[in-house]
Amino acid sequence: MKRAVVSATMSLVLIGALASPRVFAQASEIQSAGTARPTGLTQEQQGRKLLDEMVEALGGQAWLDRKDMQVRGRTASFFHGAPNGTVIEFSAWRQFPDASHGGAERIGFITDKSMIFPGKKIDIVQIWTADNGYETTYKSKSALPKDQVEEYLRRQAHSIEEVVRVWLKAPGVMVVAEGTAMVERRLADKVTVLSANNDAVTIELDSRTHLPLRRTFEWRNTTFKDHDEDREEYDDYHTVQGLPTAFTMTRYHNGDMSNQRFLSKVEYNQGLSPDLFNPDILLKKK
């Protein structure tokens, strides 16, 4: 039997809750990328074509060449699919991986200063590197628990970006078009990418726009000797700097909602300094 396991810290890292007014283009302004499906393609050819259409819909080469991303939003966590009452505003900075580094992420949790002094402040910052995670406060820096680091790195390794950047170029990979499915009442094209070591990621794309609607993968739980499922759903796309971006992301663990994020602001390619992702430099500045 699958279990709902929610990491309290991780649920704060990657999610947001209550949406605020948007200033970006509405999802209805994103033109349909729908085209007639050619006949005579194998499942492999059709699957790769669908993923090519996904990349083009996301912005093509501009999406592939993103250097960094800065967002602001609110985070909320759930337990057994029900909200636990925690909603926190956050800012996050992300450096996308390239040939020189493996990528990194920084998340600052925003709280009110006090009842006497109005305004906002960041009390806790988490830094995620290519192989570890750290939490810093005004007092100290500490490594995040091993299970939380493993969870974060596992999601990164099965992300849509990583599938396009690494999986599709790896030897022995298989791509299978699995027909259509329904994702939140929308018709979706379903594609599974299977690696040479039998790892798999399934991506479901809006049949009209080709934008990702859902990403799913499973892994073996070594403690309970069964399989866990991680699922993310993407919604409320807005075009930011020419790049359609999902402002809503909902995460499910073994079928139960665990996190939800609503963004209020997104910026790309701001030339973020590498110092932002160095927990030691951050600690010195405090």
DRENLO-407424 format. One record per residue (C-alpha): residue in three letters; x, y, z. Coordinates in pm, whole numbers, padded with zeros to 5 digits, m for minus. Layout:
N
<atom aa="ALA" east="X" north="Y" up="Z"/>
...
//
This chain:
286
<atom aa="MET" east="00000" north="00000" up="00000"/>
<atom aa="LYS" east="00137" north="00341" up="m00091"/>
<atom aa="ARG" east="00188" north="00596" up="00180"/>
<atom aa="ALA" east="00155" north="00973" up="00181"/>
<atom aa="VAL" east="00486" north="01107" up="00304"/>
<atom aa="VAL" east="00517" north="01483" up="00323"/>
<atom aa="SER" east="00846" north="01656" up="00399"/>
<atom aa="ALA" east="00765" north="01969" up="00594"/>
<atom aa="THR" east="01072" north="02161" up="00487"/>
<atom aa="MET" east="01053" north="02055" up="00126"/>
<atom aa="SER" east="00687" north="02144" up="00106"/>
<atom aa="LEU" east="00786" north="02499" up="00196"/>
<atom aa="VAL" east="01066" north="02507" up="m00056"/>
<atom aa="LEU" east="00888" north="02428" up="m00374"/>
<atom aa="ILE" east="00529" north="02542" up="m00346"/>
<atom aa="GLY" east="00309" north="02846" up="m00316"/>
<atom aa="ALA" east="m00055" north="02900" up="m00238"/>
<atom aa="LEU" east="m00278" north="03204" up="m00287"/>
<atom aa="ALA" east="m00245" north="03375" up="m00623"/>
<atom aa="SER" east="m00201" north="03751" up="m00649"/>
<atom aa="PRO" east="m00290" north="03976" up="m00948"/>
<atom aa="ARG" east="m00097" north="03903" up="m01265"/>
<atom aa="VAL" east="00058" north="04152" up="m01505"/>
<atom aa="PHE" east="00161" north="03898" up="m01765"/>
<atom aa="ALA" east="m00025" north="03774" up="m02072"/>
<atom aa="GLN" east="m00315" north="03544" up="m01999"/>
<atom aa="ALA" east="m00296" north="03179" up="m02096"/>
<atom aa="SER" east="m00567" north="03241" up="m02355"/>
<atom aa="GLU" east="m00320" north="03465" up="m02538"/>
<atom aa="ILE" east="m00082" north="03173" up="m02596"/>
<atom aa="GLN" east="m00151" north="03062" up="m02950"/>
<atom aa="SER" east="m00242" north="02704" up="m03018"/>
<atom aa="ALA" east="00046" north="02500" up="m03154"/>
<atom aa="GLY" east="m00186" north="02228" up="m03278"/>
<atom aa="THR" east="m00095" north="02074" up="m03612"/>
<atom aa="ALA" east="m00220" north="01775" up="m03804"/>
<atom aa="ARG" east="m00055" north="01451" up="m03695"/>
<atom aa="PRO" east="00142" north="01281" up="m03975"/>
<atom aa="THR" east="00076" north="00917" up="m04044"/>
<atom aa="GLY" east="00323" north="00634" up="m04072"/>
<atom aa="LEU" east="00536" north="00723" up="m03768"/>
<atom aa="THR" east="00657" north="00465" up="m03518"/>
<atom aa="GLN" east="00583" north="00512" up="m03148"/>
<atom aa="GLU" east="00942" north="00627" up="m03101"/>
<atom aa="GLN" east="00923" north="00880" up="m03384"/>
<atom aa="GLN" east="00584" north="01007" up="m03268"/>
<atom aa="GLY" east="00705" north="01039" up="m02907"/>
<atom aa="ARG" east="01013" north="01237" up="m03006"/>
<atom aa="LYS" east="00803" north="01458" up="m03234"/>
<atom aa="LEU" east="00568" north="01536" up="m02946"/>
<atom aa="LEU" east="00860" north="01630" up="m02722"/>
<atom aa="ASP" east="01005" north="01850" up="m02997"/>
<atom aa="GLU" east="00667" north="02022" up="m03019"/>
<atom aa="MET" east="00671" north="02069" up="m02641"/>
<atom aa="VAL" east="01012" north="02239" up="m02651"/>
<atom aa="GLU" east="00899" north="02464" up="m02936"/>
<atom aa="ALA" east="00580" north="02555" up="m02747"/>
<atom aa="LEU" east="00785" north="02643" up="m02436"/>
<atom aa="GLY" east="00998" north="02886" up="m02636"/>
<atom aa="GLY" east="01229" north="02674" up="m02847"/>
<atom aa="GLN" east="01595" north="02768" up="m02836"/>
<atom aa="ALA" east="01525" north="03058" up="m02599"/>
<atom aa="TRP" east="01385" north="02808" up="m02347"/>
<atom aa="LEU" east="01683" north="02578" up="m02391"/>
<atom aa="ASP" east="01924" north="02872" up="m02344"/>
<atom aa="ARG" east="01776" north="03008" up="m02018"/>
<atom aa="LYS" east="02052" north="03109" up="m01776"/>
<atom aa="ASP" east="01855" north="03184" up="m01462"/>
<atom aa="MET" east="01509" north="03248" up="m01322"/>
<atom aa="GLN" east="01376" north="03461" up="m01037"/>
<atom aa="VAL" east="01026" north="03412" up="m00894"/>
<atom aa="ARG" east="00805" north="03535" up="m00613"/>
<atom aa="GLY" east="00495" north="03367" up="m00478"/>
<atom aa="ARG" east="00333" north="03195" up="m00185"/>
<atom aa="THR" east="00381" north="02842" up="m00059"/>
<atom aa="ALA" east="00140" north="02602" up="00108"/>
<atom aa="SER" east="00170" north="02242" up="00219"/>
<atom aa="PHE" east="m00079" north="01958" up="00250"/>
<atom aa="PHE" east="m00102" north="01636" up="00447"/>
<atom aa="HIS" east="m00308" north="01347" up="00310"/>
<atom aa="GLY" east="m00442" north="01590" up="00052"/>
<atom aa="ALA" east="m00570" north="01842" up="00308"/>
<atom aa="PRO" east="m00408" north="02182" up="00378"/>
<atom aa="ASN" east="m00212" north="02197" up="00703"/>
<atom aa="GLY" east="m00268" north="02570" up="00750"/>
<atom aa="THR" east="00087" north="02678" up="00659"/>
<atom aa="VAL" east="00111" north="02951" up="00395"/>
<atom aa="ILE" east="00438" north="03139" up="00350"/>
<atom aa="GLU" east="00548" north="03400" up="00099"/>
<atom aa="PHE" east="00879" north="03328" up="m00071"/>
<atom aa="SER" east="01132" north="03451" up="m00324"/>
<atom aa="ALA" east="01343" north="03206" up="m00521"/>
<atom aa="TRP" east="01639" north="03229" up="m00755"/>
<atom aa="ARG" east="01741" north="02945" up="m00984"/>
<atom aa="GLN" east="02053" north="02894" up="m01192"/>
<atom aa="PHE" east="01995" north="02647" up="m01475"/>
<atom aa="PRO" east="02265" north="02383" up="m01535"/>
<atom aa="ASP" east="02505" north="02413" up="m01826"/>
<atom aa="ALA" east="02843" north="02274" up="m01931"/>
<atom aa="SER" east="03024" north="02459" up="m01650"/>
<atom aa="HIS" east="02800" north="02383" up="m01349"/>
<atom aa="GLY" east="02518" north="02156" up="m01237"/>
<atom aa="GLY" east="02265" north="02424" up="m01149"/>
<atom aa="ALA" east="02157" north="02565" up="m00813"/>
<atom aa="GLU" east="01860" north="02716" up="m00634"/>
<atom aa="ARG" east="01810" north="02961" up="m00349"/>
<atom aa="ILE" east="01482" north="03009" up="m00162"/>
<atom aa="GLY" east="01415" north="03283" up="00091"/>
<atom aa="PHE" east="01109" north="03261" up="00316"/>
<atom aa="ILE" east="00948" north="03600" up="00378"/>
<atom aa="THR" east="00778" north="03697" up="00705"/>
<atom aa="ASP" east="00653" north="04017" up="00866"/>
<atom aa="LYS" east="00919" north="04209" up="01059"/>
<atom aa="SER" east="00708" north="04270" up="01369"/>
<atom aa="MET" east="00388" north="04429" up="01494"/>
<atom aa="ILE" east="00582" north="04747" up="01572"/>
<atom aa="PHE" east="00796" north="04773" up="01259"/>
<atom aa="PRO" east="00602" north="04720" up="00936"/>
<atom aa="GLY" east="00754" north="04550" up="00635"/>
<atom aa="LYS" east="00892" north="04214" up="00531"/>
<atom aa="LYS" east="01212" north="04024" up="00601"/>
<atom aa="ILE" east="01376" north="03695" up="00505"/>
<atom aa="ASP" east="01456" north="03490" up="00815"/>
<atom aa="ILE" east="01548" north="03156" up="00657"/>
<atom aa="VAL" east="01731" north="03086" up="00332"/>
<atom aa="GLN" east="01780" north="02747" up="00172"/>
<atom aa="ILE" east="02054" north="02685" up="m00083"/>
<atom aa="TRP" east="02032" north="02381" up="m00310"/>
<atom aa="THR" east="02343" north="02287" up="m00508"/>
<atom aa="ALA" east="02397" north="02005" up="m00757"/>
<atom aa="ASP" east="02461" north="01756" up="m00475"/>
<atom aa="ASN" east="02348" north="01899" up="m00141"/>
<atom aa="GLY" east="02113" north="02133" up="00043"/>
<atom aa="TYR" east="02179" north="02388" up="00319"/>
<atom aa="GLU" east="01969" north="02606" up="00545"/>
<atom aa="THR" east="02100" north="02935" up="00683"/>
<atom aa="THR" east="01959" north="03166" up="00947"/>
<atom aa="TYR" east="02103" north="03467" up="01125"/>
<atom aa="LYS" east="02264" north="03221" up="01366"/>
<atom aa="SER" east="02428" north="02953" up="01153"/>
<atom aa="LYS" east="02442" north="02730" up="00847"/>
<atom aa="SER" east="02350" north="02362" up="00854"/>
<atom aa="ALA" east="02314" north="02081" up="00603"/>
<atom aa="LEU" east="01956" north="01977" up="00538"/>
<atom aa="PRO" east="01850" north="01620" up="00631"/>
<atom aa="LYS" east="01963" north="01347" up="00394"/>
<atom aa="ASP" east="01611" north="01234" up="00302"/>
<atom aa="GLN" east="01511" north="01589" up="00203"/>
<atom aa="VAL" east="01824" north="01628" up="m00010"/>
<atom aa="GLU" east="01758" north="01293" up="m00181"/>
<atom aa="GLU" east="01398" north="01393" up="m00251"/>
<atom aa="TYR" east="01498" north="01726" up="m00402"/>
<atom aa="LEU" east="01776" north="01577" up="m00618"/>
<atom aa="ARG" east="01544" north="01298" up="m00734"/>
<atom aa="ARG" east="01287" north="01550" up="m00855"/>
<atom aa="GLN" east="01556" north="01751" up="m01031"/>
<atom aa="ALA" east="01687" north="01438" up="m01204"/>
<atom aa="HIS" east="01333" north="01363" up="m01334"/>
<atom aa="SER" east="01237" north="01719" up="m01427"/>
<atom aa="ILE" east="01120" north="01811" up="m01776"/>
<atom aa="GLU" east="01434" north="02022" up="m01822"/>
<atom aa="GLU" east="01655" north="01726" up="m01735"/>
<atom aa="VAL" east="01464" north="01491" up="m01966"/>
<atom aa="VAL" east="01524" north="01727" up="m02258"/>
<atom aa="ARG" east="01880" north="01821" up="m02163"/>
<atom aa="VAL" east="02015" north="01477" up="m02065"/>
<atom aa="TRP" east="01776" north="01183" up="m02102"/>
<atom aa="LEU" east="01694" north="01227" up="m02472"/>
<atom aa="LYS" east="02064" north="01242" up="m02561"/>
<atom aa="ALA" east="02168" north="00938" up="m02359"/>
<atom aa="PRO" east="02248" north="00603" up="m02530"/>
<atom aa="GLY" east="01985" north="00333" up="m02503"/>
<atom aa="VAL" east="01696" north="00569" up="m02424"/>
<atom aa="MET" east="01349" north="00479" up="m02554"/>
<atom aa="VAL" east="01068" north="00726" up="m02623"/>
<atom aa="VAL" east="00714" north="00591" up="m02647"/>
<atom aa="ALA" east="00402" north="00777" up="m02755"/>
<atom aa="GLU" east="00124" north="00625" up="m02542"/>
<atom aa="GLY" east="m00181" north="00787" up="m02698"/>
<atom aa="THR" east="m00404" north="01037" up="m02523"/>
<atom aa="ALA" east="m00527" north="01089" up="m02166"/>
<atom aa="MET" east="m00728" north="01345" up="m01972"/>
<atom aa="VAL" east="m00552" north="01587" up="m01736"/>
<atom aa="GLU" east="m00795" north="01806" up="m01542"/>
<atom aa="ARG" east="m01056" north="01778" up="m01821"/>
<atom aa="ARG" east="m00805" north="01860" up="m02092"/>
<atom aa="LEU" east="m00703" north="01621" up="m02366"/>
<atom aa="ALA" east="m00334" north="01539" up="m02341"/>
<atom aa="ASP" east="m00077" north="01353" up="m02549"/>
<atom aa="LYS" east="00112" north="01107" up="m02329"/>
<atom aa="VAL" east="00482" north="01033" up="m02380"/>
<atom aa="THR" east="00707" north="00809" up="m02169"/>
<atom aa="VAL" east="01087" north="00835" up="m02179"/>
<atom aa="LEU" east="01262" north="00518" up="m02061"/>
<atom aa="SER" east="01634" north="00520" up="m01981"/>
<atom aa="ALA" east="01879" north="00234" up="m02039"/>
<atom aa="ASN" east="01875" north="00151" up="m01666"/>
<atom aa="ASN" east="01492" north="00116" up="m01665"/>
<atom aa="ASP" east="01415" north="00453" up="m01510"/>
<atom aa="ALA" east="01116" north="00631" up="m01664"/>
<atom aa="VAL" east="00945" north="00971" up="m01681"/>
<atom aa="THR" east="00599" north="01025" up="m01826"/>
<atom aa="ILE" east="00505" north="01368" up="m01963"/>
<atom aa="GLU" east="00151" north="01461" up="m02066"/>
<atom aa="LEU" east="00115" north="01755" up="m02306"/>
<atom aa="ASP" east="m00184" north="01968" up="m02389"/>
<atom aa="SER" east="m00299" north="01835" up="m02727"/>
<atom aa="ARG" east="m00382" north="02188" up="m02842"/>
<atom aa="THR" east="m00087" north="02396" up="m02719"/>
<atom aa="HIS" east="00172" north="02116" up="m02660"/>
<atom aa="LEU" east="00257" north="02273" up="m02323"/>
<atom aa="PRO" east="00329" north="02032" up="m02033"/>
<atom aa="LEU" east="00030" north="01953" up="m01814"/>
<atom aa="ARG" east="00175" north="01675" up="m01598"/>
<atom aa="ARG" east="00504" north="01497" up="m01522"/>
<atom aa="THR" east="00511" north="01162" up="m01339"/>
<atom aa="PHE" east="00778" north="00919" up="m01227"/>
<atom aa="GLU" east="00812" north="00631" up="m00980"/>
<atom aa="TRP" east="01102" north="00504" up="m00771"/>
<atom aa="ARG" east="01160" north="00207" up="m00545"/>
<atom aa="ASN" east="01131" north="00278" up="m00174"/>
<atom aa="THR" east="01416" north="00082" up="m00019"/>
<atom aa="THR" east="01265" north="00098" up="00330"/>
<atom aa="PHE" east="00921" north="m00041" up="00250"/>
<atom aa="LYS" east="01019" north="m00240" up="m00062"/>
<atom aa="ASP" east="00748" north="m00090" up="m00280"/>
<atom aa="HIS" east="00720" north="00198" up="m00529"/>
<atom aa="ASP" east="00641" north="00564" up="m00461"/>
<atom aa="GLU" east="00500" north="00802" up="m00720"/>
<atom aa="ASP" east="00582" north="01171" up="m00767"/>
<atom aa="ARG" east="00347" north="01372" up="m00987"/>
<atom aa="GLU" east="00350" north="01741" up="m01079"/>
<atom aa="GLU" east="00071" north="01922" up="m01263"/>
<atom aa="TYR" east="00119" north="02256" up="m01439"/>
<atom aa="ASP" east="m00147" north="02518" up="m01504"/>
<atom aa="ASP" east="m00217" north="02891" up="m01552"/>
<atom aa="TYR" east="00044" north="02954" up="m01820"/>
<atom aa="HIS" east="00155" north="03315" up="m01878"/>
<atom aa="THR" east="00403" north="03434" up="m02136"/>
<atom aa="VAL" east="00705" north="03597" up="m01967"/>
<atom aa="GLN" east="00979" north="03740" up="m02186"/>
<atom aa="GLY" east="00850" north="03525" up="m02471"/>
<atom aa="LEU" east="00849" north="03205" up="m02261"/>
<atom aa="PRO" east="00517" north="03039" up="m02163"/>
<atom aa="THR" east="00551" north="02974" up="m01788"/>
<atom aa="ALA" east="00323" north="02778" up="m01555"/>
<atom aa="PHE" east="00226" north="03004" up="m01264"/>
<atom aa="THR" east="00055" north="02716" up="m01084"/>
<atom aa="MET" east="00225" north="02389" up="m00990"/>
<atom aa="THR" east="00059" north="02116" up="m00783"/>
<atom aa="ARG" east="00256" north="01822" up="m00652"/>
<atom aa="TYR" east="00114" north="01482" up="m00554"/>
<atom aa="HIS" east="00282" north="01203" up="m00358"/>
<atom aa="ASN" east="00126" north="00862" up="m00412"/>
<atom aa="GLY" east="m00191" north="01028" up="m00535"/>
<atom aa="ASP" east="m00231" north="01270" up="m00241"/>
<atom aa="MET" east="m00180" north="01641" up="m00292"/>
<atom aa="SER" east="00131" north="01749" up="m00100"/>
<atom aa="ASN" east="00224" north="02093" up="m00230"/>
<atom aa="GLN" east="00083" north="02375" up="m00435"/>
<atom aa="ARG" east="00245" north="02687" up="m00572"/>
<atom aa="PHE" east="00101" north="03005" up="m00722"/>
<atom aa="LEU" east="00353" north="03254" up="m00856"/>
<atom aa="SER" east="00296" north="03627" up="m00872"/>
<atom aa="LYS" east="00616" north="03734" up="m01052"/>
<atom aa="VAL" east="00868" north="03566" up="m01281"/>
<atom aa="GLU" east="01183" north="03700" up="m01447"/>
<atom aa="TYR" east="01436" north="03523" up="m01667"/>
<atom aa="ASN" east="01804" north="03584" up="m01746"/>
<atom aa="GLN" east="01876" north="03849" up="m01484"/>
<atom aa="GLY" east="02248" north="03771" up="m01472"/>
<atom aa="LEU" east="02236" north="03634" up="m01118"/>
<atom aa="SER" east="02567" north="03625" up="m00934"/>
<atom aa="PRO" east="02710" north="03281" up="m00840"/>
<atom aa="ASP" east="02749" north="03421" up="m00486"/>
<atom aa="LEU" east="02372" north="03395" up="m00444"/>
<atom aa="PHE" east="02409" north="03016" up="m00441"/>
<atom aa="ASN" east="02708" north="02996" up="m00207"/>
<atom aa="PRO" east="02584" north="02929" up="00151"/>
<atom aa="ASP" east="02918" north="03029" up="00302"/>
<atom aa="ILE" east="02918" north="03373" up="00138"/>
<atom aa="LEU" east="02555" north="03418" up="00238"/>
<atom aa="LEU" east="02640" north="03339" up="00598"/>
<atom aa="LYS" east="02925" north="03593" up="00601"/>
<atom aa="LYS" east="02692" north="03864" up="00471"/>
<atom aa="LYS" east="02456" north="03799" up="00761"/>
//
